């Protein structure tokens, strides 16, 4: 089980729900409770809100799905789960609400048949058994007394250093190839000189796994970075 699976993206709901007093009052309280200083999992931050017209799957009275184009309120969110967004669905909206407020939120969702849309990117970090970067979309609905993911669509995204940086899951390393070569030479004093390492580091930086950049995590540990460069050099020697 992963200790930290970050996600970011959007969650949306029909605009007219905000005019329903039973829902709007407890939903505003929930939104105010998404505070990164108080939370370590679930939705920890709401960055922005916008209104837009978009198709959305809604539960009908017969509990079938019908598609509508009613105006939506879209919230930009980020957060962290321990086991992945799907498994965290039952408590993903809880924030730092009290037990009483959680019950009130779920009662309002149930009585108004609220259906949330979500559209997120989720990254299972290196060091986990299966590193993955996934785009996930679908709906959150209350069923059998708890929120569940429905109509989910998953798309695996190729993992590269640039992709992780561009998507906000990693910081770019500020060390250039010369600095990294010196770092490796200091870590491996019996190995190649810095001048001999620069080309190898540059080649690895430009390969398809990195696309011209290294993440800060990749270069912060001299030993693991050296092993990565050594492995790449060995692979090239095998090909030659």
C-alpha contacts under 8 A as a table, 3 or more apart, distances in Angstrom:
res1	aa1	res2	aa2	distance
1	X	82	X	7.25
1	X	83	X	6.35
1	X	128	X	7.79
2	X	5	X	6.62
2	X	82	X	5.78
2	X	83	X	6.18
2	X	124	X	7.38
2	X	128	X	6.21
3	X	81	X	7.95
3	X	82	X	5.26
3	X	83	X	7.74
4	X	80	X	6.20
4	X	81	X	6.00
4	X	82	X	5.29
4	X	83	X	7.92
4	X	124	X	7.61
4	X	125	X	7.54
5	X	80	X	5.37
5	X	81	X	5.19
5	X	82	X	5.98
5	X	83	X	7.06
5	X	84	X	6.32
5	X	122	X	6.93
5	X	123	X	5.88
5	X	124	X	5.19
5	X	125	X	6.70
6	X	78	X	7.49
6	X	79	X	5.74
6	X	80	X	4.26
6	X	81	X	6.45
6	X	122	X	5.94
6	X	123	X	5.81
6	X	124	X	7.32
6	X	169	X	7.68
7	X	78	X	5.60
7	X	79	X	5.49
7	X	80	X	6.02
7	X	81	X	7.95
7	X	85	X	7.88
7	X	120	X	6.47
7	X	121	X	5.47
7	X	122	X	4.28
7	X	123	X	6.43
8	X	76	X	7.68
8	X	77	X	5.61
8	X	78	X	4.00
8	X	79	X	6.39
8	X	120	X	5.40
8	X	121	X	5.58
8	X	122	X	6.81
9	X	76	X	5.78
9	X	77	X	5.54
9	X	78	X	6.42
9	X	118	X	7.63
9	X	119	X	5.65
9	X	120	X	4.09
9	X	121	X	6.14
10	X	74	X	6.39
10	X	75	X	5.37
10	X	76	X	4.49
10	X	77	X	5.48
10	X	118	X	5.64
10	X	119	X	5.25
10	X	120	X	6.10
11	X	74	X	5.80
11	X	75	X	5.32
11	X	76	X	6.69
11	X	77	X	7.01
11	X	116	X	6.64
11	X	117	X	5.53
11	X	118	X	4.28
11	X	119	X	6.43
12	X	72	X	6.26
12	X	73	X	5.40
12	X	74	X	4.26
12	X	75	X	6.02
12	X	116	X	5.52
12	X	117	X	4.98
12	X	118	X	6.28
13	X	17	X	7.56
13	X	72	X	5.46
13	X	73	X	5.53
13	X	74	X	6.81
13	X	114	X	7.68
13	X	115	X	6.62
13	X	116	X	4.94
13	X	117	X	6.31
14	X	17	X	5.82
14	X	70	X	6.74
14	X	71	X	6.06
14	X	72	X	4.50
14	X	73	X	6.18
14	X	116	X	7.98
15	X	18	X	5.88
15	X	19	X	7.90
15	X	51	X	7.73
15	X	70	X	7.81
15	X	71	X	5.64
15	X	72	X	4.90
15	X	73	X	5.30
16	X	19	X	5.52
16	X	20	X	7.24
16	X	71	X	7.92
17	X	20	X	5.24
17	X	23	X	6.77
17	X	24	X	6.82
18	X	21	X	7.33
18	X	23	X	6.90
18	X	24	X	4.83
19	X	24	X	6.57
20	X	23	X	5.54
20	X	24	X	5.79
21	X	24	X	5.13
21	X	25	X	5.92
22	X	25	X	6.22
22	X	26	X	7.09
22	X	108	X	6.08
23	X	26	X	5.69
23	X	27	X	5.91
23	X	105	X	7.13
23	X	108	X	5.22
23	X	109	X	7.07
23	X	112	X	7.95
24	X	27	X	4.99
24	X	28	X	5.99
25	X	28	X	5.35
25	X	29	X	6.48
26	X	29	X	4.96
26	X	30	X	6.19
26	X	101	X	7.15
26	X	104	X	6.93
26	X	105	X	5.77
27	X	30	X	4.89
27	X	31	X	6.15
27	X	105	X	6.85
28	X	31	X	5.06
28	X	32	X	6.24
29	X	32	X	5.15
29	X	33	X	6.34
29	X	97	X	7.77
30	X	33	X	5.06
30	X	34	X	6.83
30	X	93	X	7.31
30	X	94	X	6.85
30	X	95	X	6.31
30	X	96	X	7.68
30	X	97	X	6.49
31	X	34	X	5.60
31	X	46	X	7.35
31	X	95	X	7.80
32	X	35	X	7.23
33	X	95	X	5.29
33	X	96	X	5.17
33	X	97	X	6.33
34	X	39	X	7.33
34	X	43	X	6.19
34	X	44	X	4.81
34	X	45	X	5.24
34	X	46	X	6.63
34	X	95	X	5.11
34	X	96	X	6.78
35	X	38	X	5.51
35	X	39	X	6.11
35	X	44	X	5.35
35	X	45	X	5.70
35	X	95	X	7.66
35	X	96	X	7.87
36	X	39	X	5.09
36	X	40	X	6.98
36	X	44	X	4.77
36	X	45	X	5.90
38	X	96	X	7.16
39	X	42	X	7.59
39	X	44	X	5.84
39	X	95	X	7.12
39	X	96	X	6.83
40	X	44	X	7.12
40	X	80	X	6.97
41	X	44	X	6.53
41	X	79	X	6.24
41	X	80	X	4.65
41	X	81	X	5.20
41	X	82	X	7.37
42	X	79	X	5.41
42	X	80	X	5.41
42	X	81	X	5.64
42	X	88	X	7.27
42	X	91	X	7.22
42	X	92	X	4.85
42	X	93	X	7.04
42	X	94	X	7.56
42	X	95	X	6.66
43	X	46	X	7.67
43	X	77	X	6.65
43	X	78	X	5.80
43	X	79	X	4.37
43	X	80	X	6.82
43	X	92	X	6.14
43	X	93	X	6.62
43	X	95	X	6.39
44	X	77	X	7.63
44	X	78	X	6.14
44	X	79	X	4.72
44	X	80	X	7.30
44	X	95	X	6.96
45	X	77	X	5.60
45	X	78	X	5.42
45	X	79	X	6.48
46	X	75	X	6.52
46	X	76	X	5.65
46	X	77	X	4.56
46	X	78	X	6.80
47	X	75	X	7.31
47	X	76	X	5.36
47	X	77	X	6.05
48	X	75	X	5.79
48	X	76	X	5.23
48	X	77	X	7.81
49	X	73	X	6.90
49	X	74	X	5.60
49	X	75	X	4.58
49	X	76	X	6.39
50	X	73	X	5.82
50	X	74	X	5.25
50	X	75	X	6.67
51	X	71	X	6.85
51	X	72	X	5.67
51	X	73	X	4.61
51	X	74	X	6.02
52	X	71	X	5.59
52	X	72	X	5.39
52	X	73	X	6.60
52	X	74	X	7.39
53	X	69	X	6.14
53	X	70	X	6.00
53	X	71	X	4.35
53	X	72	X	5.82
54	X	68	X	7.98
54	X	69	X	5.32
54	X	70	X	6.75
54	X	71	X	6.56
54	X	72	X	6.62
55	X	67	X	6.22
55	X	68	X	5.36
55	X	69	X	4.43
55	X	70	X	7.10
56	X	67	X	5.48
56	X	68	X	5.50
56	X	69	X	6.47
56	X	70	X	7.76
56	X	117	X	7.03
57	X	65	X	5.83
57	X	66	X	5.56
57	X	67	X	4.61
57	X	68	X	6.57
57	X	115	X	7.69
57	X	117	X	7.93
57	X	139	X	7.45
58	X	65	X	5.54
58	X	66	X	5.44
58	X	67	X	6.20
58	X	68	X	7.14
58	X	115	X	6.01
59	X	62	X	7.77
59	X	63	X	5.24
59	X	64	X	5.74
59	X	65	X	5.04
59	X	66	X	6.58
59	X	113	X	7.00
59	X	115	X	6.98
60	X	63	X	4.89
60	X	64	X	5.40
60	X	65	X	6.10
60	X	66	X	6.58
61	X	64	X	7.42
81	X	84	X	5.55
81	X	85	X	6.49
81	X	88	X	6.51
82	X	88	X	7.79
83	X	87	X	6.10
83	X	88	X	6.76
84	X	87	X	5.61
84	X	88	X	6.15
84	X	122	X	7.86
85	X	88	X	4.99
85	X	89	X	6.05
85	X	92	X	7.81
85	X	122	X	7.76
86	X	89	X	5.24
86	X	148	X	7.46
86	X	149	X	6.08
87	X	90	X	7.31
88	X	91	X	5.85
88	X	92	X	5.60
89	X	92	X	4.97
89	X	93	X	7.83
89	X	140	X	7.31
89	X	147	X	5.71
89	X	148	X	5.57
89	X	149	X	6.51
90	X	93	X	7.92
90	X	146	X	5.33
90	X	147	X	4.42
90	X	148	X	6.10
91	X	94	X	5.36
91	X	147	X	7.32
92	X	95	X	7.29
94	X	97	X	5.85
94	X	102	X	6.16
97	X	100	X	7.90
97	X	101	X	5.70
97	X	102	X	5.99
98	X	101	X	5.14
98	X	102	X	6.14
99	X	102	X	5.05
99	X	103	X	6.27
100	X	103	X	5.19
100	X	104	X	6.30
101	X	104	X	4.86
101	X	105	X	6.07
102	X	105	X	5.08
102	X	106	X	6.21
103	X	106	X	5.20
103	X	107	X	6.01
104	X	107	X	5.04
104	X	108	X	6.17
105	X	108	X	5.19
105	X	109	X	6.21
106	X	109	X	4.97
106	X	110	X	6.01
106	X	142	X	7.68
106	X	146	X	7.86
107	X	110	X	5.10
107	X	111	X	6.03
108	X	111	X	5.23
108	X	112	X	6.10
109	X	112	X	5.49
109	X	113	X	5.71
109	X	114	X	4.92
109	X	115	X	7.98
109	X	142	X	6.96
110	X	113	X	5.07
110	X	114	X	6.69
110	X	142	X	6.26
111	X	114	X	7.97
113	X	141	X	7.85
113	X	142	X	7.67
114	X	141	X	6.67
114	X	142	X	7.65
115	X	139	X	6.49
115	X	140	X	5.87
115	X	141	X	5.04
115	X	142	X	7.81
116	X	139	X	5.44
116	X	140	X	4.95
116	X	141	X	6.55
117	X	137	X	7.53
117	X	138	X	5.83
117	X	139	X	4.40
117	X	140	X	6.24
118	X	136	X	7.91
118	X	137	X	5.41
118	X	138	X	5.57
118	X	139	X	5.92
118	X	140	X	7.34
119	X	135	X	7.52
119	X	136	X	5.88
119	X	137	X	4.27
119	X	138	X	6.78
120	X	135	X	5.85
120	X	136	X	5.36
120	X	137	X	6.28
121	X	133	X	7.17
121	X	134	X	5.65
121	X	135	X	4.45
121	X	136	X	6.15
122	X	133	X	5.82
122	X	134	X	5.30
122	X	135	X	6.45
122	X	136	X	7.51
123	X	131	X	7.61
123	X	132	X	5.81
123	X	133	X	4.55
123	X	134	X	6.52
123	X	169	X	7.38
124	X	128	X	6.97
124	X	130	X	7.33
124	X	131	X	5.19
124	X	132	X	5.11
124	X	133	X	6.43
125	X	128	X	6.08
125	X	131	X	5.66
125	X	132	X	7.21
126	X	130	X	7.90
126	X	131	X	5.46
127	X	131	X	7.36
128	X	131	X	5.92
132	X	156	X	7.43
132	X	157	X	7.80
132	X	159	X	7.21
133	X	156	X	6.07
133	X	157	X	5.37
133	X	158	X	7.04
133	X	159	X	6.36
134	X	154	X	6.64
134	X	155	X	5.62
134	X	156	X	4.60
134	X	157	X	5.56
135	X	154	X	5.78
135	X	155	X	5.08
135	X	156	X	6.40
135	X	157	X	6.96
136	X	152	X	6.86
136	X	153	X	5.65
136	X	154	X	4.67
136	X	155	X	6.50
137	X	152	X	5.53
137	X	153	X	5.29
137	X	154	X	6.79
138	X	149	X	6.82
138	X	150	X	6.03
138	X	151	X	5.15
138	X	152	X	4.18
138	X	153	X	6.20
139	X	149	X	5.67
139	X	150	X	5.17
139	X	151	X	6.21
139	X	152	X	6.85
140	X	147	X	6.11
140	X	148	X	5.50
140	X	149	X	4.83
140	X	150	X	6.25
141	X	147	X	5.27
141	X	148	X	5.54
141	X	149	X	6.68
141	X	150	X	7.14
142	X	145	X	6.20
142	X	146	X	5.13
142	X	147	X	4.20
142	X	148	X	6.16
143	X	146	X	5.46
143	X	147	X	6.06
143	X	148	X	6.48
149	X	152	X	6.63
159	X	163	X	6.46
159	X	164	X	7.03
159	X	209	X	7.22
160	X	163	X	5.12
160	X	164	X	6.31
160	X	208	X	7.20
160	X	209	X	4.81
160	X	210	X	5.16
160	X	211	X	6.88
161	X	164	X	5.28
161	X	165	X	6.27
161	X	209	X	6.54
161	X	210	X	4.55
161	X	211	X	6.81
161	X	213	X	6.29
161	X	214	X	5.84
161	X	215	X	5.90
162	X	165	X	5.10
162	X	166	X	5.94
162	X	210	X	6.00
162	X	211	X	5.88
162	X	212	X	7.25
162	X	213	X	5.98
162	X	214	X	7.48
162	X	215	X	7.85
163	X	166	X	5.08
163	X	167	X	5.96
164	X	167	X	5.25
164	X	168	X	6.19
164	X	169	X	5.06
164	X	170	X	5.44
165	X	168	X	5.18
165	X	169	X	5.87
165	X	170	X	4.73
165	X	171	X	5.63
165	X	172	X	6.15
165	X	215	X	7.03
166	X	169	X	7.76
167	X	170	X	7.85
168	X	171	X	7.30
170	X	215	X	6.23
170	X	216	X	7.22
170	X	217	X	7.69
171	X	215	X	5.63
171	X	216	X	5.49
171	X	217	X	7.74
172	X	213	X	6.98
172	X	214	X	6.11
172	X	215	X	4.45
172	X	216	X	5.24
173	X	213	X	7.52
173	X	214	X	5.61
173	X	215	X	4.91
173	X	216	X	4.00
173	X	217	X	7.64
173	X	218	X	7.84
173	X	219	X	6.65
174	X	216	X	7.41
175	X	179	X	5.87
175	X	180	X	6.36
175	X	219	X	7.77
176	X	179	X	5.40
176	X	180	X	6.28
177	X	180	X	5.06
177	X	181	X	6.05
177	X	198	X	5.84
177	X	201	X	6.27
177	X	202	X	6.37
178	X	181	X	5.06
178	X	182	X	6.33
178	X	194	X	7.33
178	X	195	X	7.95
178	X	198	X	6.09
179	X	182	X	5.19
179	X	183	X	6.20
180	X	183	X	4.95
180	X	184	X	6.18
180	X	198	X	7.95
180	X	201	X	7.74
180	X	219	X	7.62
181	X	184	X	5.15
181	X	185	X	6.15
181	X	194	X	4.79
181	X	195	X	7.34
181	X	197	X	5.51
181	X	198	X	5.65
181	X	201	X	7.30
182	X	185	X	5.04
182	X	186	X	6.19
182	X	194	X	5.30
183	X	186	X	5.25
183	X	187	X	6.29
183	X	222	X	6.66
184	X	187	X	4.99
184	X	188	X	5.98
184	X	194	X	7.54
184	X	222	X	6.34
184	X	223	X	7.96
184	X	226	X	6.05
185	X	188	X	5.07
185	X	189	X	5.47
185	X	191	X	6.66
185	X	192	X	6.76
185	X	193	X	6.09
185	X	194	X	5.77
186	X	189	X	5.46
187	X	222	X	6.67
187	X	223	X	7.11
188	X	191	X	5.29
188	X	192	X	7.99
189	X	192	X	7.87
192	X	196	X	5.99
192	X	197	X	6.54
193	X	196	X	5.37
193	X	197	X	6.56
194	X	197	X	5.08
194	X	198	X	6.39
195	X	198	X	5.60
195	X	199	X	7.88
196	X	199	X	6.71
196	X	200	X	7.65
197	X	200	X	5.29
197	X	201	X	6.18
198	X	201	X	5.18
198	X	202	X	6.07
199	X	202	X	5.03
199	X	203	X	6.08
200	X	203	X	5.12
200	X	204	X	6.30
200	X	229	X	7.09
200	X	233	X	6.97
201	X	204	X	5.18
201	X	205	X	6.12
201	X	229	X	6.51
202	X	205	X	5.03
202	X	206	X	6.34
203	X	206	X	5.31
203	X	207	X	6.35
204	X	207	X	5.22
204	X	210	X	7.32
204	X	229	X	6.93
204	X	232	X	6.86
205	X	210	X	5.58
205	X	211	X	6.55
205	X	212	X	4.98
205	X	213	X	5.71
205	X	214	X	6.52
206	X	210	X	6.22
206	X	211	X	5.12
206	X	212	X	4.41
206	X	213	X	7.31
207	X	210	X	5.73
207	X	211	X	5.72
207	X	212	X	7.19
208	X	211	X	5.24
210	X	213	X	5.55
210	X	214	X	6.22
214	X	218	X	6.26
214	X	219	X	6.96
215	X	218	X	5.19
215	X	219	X	6.72
216	X	219	X	5.41
216	X	220	X	5.88
217	X	220	X	5.29
217	X	221	X	7.19
218	X	221	X	6.77
218	X	224	X	7.50
218	X	225	X	6.03
219	X	222	X	6.49
219	X	225	X	5.65
220	X	225	X	7.75
221	X	224	X	5.59
221	X	225	X	6.04
222	X	225	X	5.09
222	X	226	X	5.89
223	X	226	X	5.12
223	X	227	X	6.22
224	X	227	X	4.99
224	X	228	X	6.19
225	X	228	X	5.05
225	X	229	X	6.38
226	X	229	X	5.17
226	X	230	X	6.04
227	X	230	X	4.97
227	X	231	X	5.98
228	X	231	X	5.20
228	X	232	X	6.32
229	X	232	X	5.11
229	X	233	X	6.21
230	X	233	X	5.10
230	X	234	X	6.12
231	X	234	X	5.06
231	X	235	X	6.16
232	X	235	X	5.06
232	X	236	X	6.34
233	X	236	X	5.16
233	X	237	X	6.26
234	X	237	X	5.02
234	X	238	X	6.19
235	X	238	X	5.10
235	X	239	X	6.34
236	X	239	X	5.09
236	X	240	X	6.20
237	X	240	X	5.07
